[in-house]
């Protein structure tokens, strides 16, 4: 029997390939969801009134108690990308009526991107009919660590944040992500 000498380079290549295979192995059989954090509660004043955001002050936990997926969008009245995405949000909200709750929360005054009057004007200009309101204080800015606007959280029916999207969220991407969330 003849022994074949093994070089250090061959061992290193073999070890590297083994390591890559072990890292990719879980991907071949599906991946588990990362642990989802519960959505934070905060107080909301209403711009539009309905059973979700009654006139006056309510809390986000009242919406989460309905046990439906939620699209939580933080925006400001003087935020150009917020202005650009709002018509898309209205379109998707219309498509998912009854299955997903949309809530737009104006935090513009807390991040220097608009006043309540500018926010109301924006809602009127685009005829936004999904529930919208404003943060009573800076709690959501701190709780959700909002780095800029817009920022959107997709929250599952159990009240856990499934996805966070910072920046412009287009209709096609939002629709795709909501279909995935609803299929879970």
Buried (B, 14 or more C-beta within 10 A) or exposed (E): EEEEEEEEEEEEEEEEEEEEEEEEEEEEEEEEEEEBEEBBBBBBBBBBEEEBBEEEEBEBEBBBEEEBBBBBBBBBBBBEBBBEBBBBBBEBBEEBEEEBBBBBBBBBBBBEBBBBEBBBBBBEEEEBBBBBBBBBEBBBBEEBEBEEBBBBBBBBBEBBBBBBBEEBBEBEEBBEBBEEBBEE
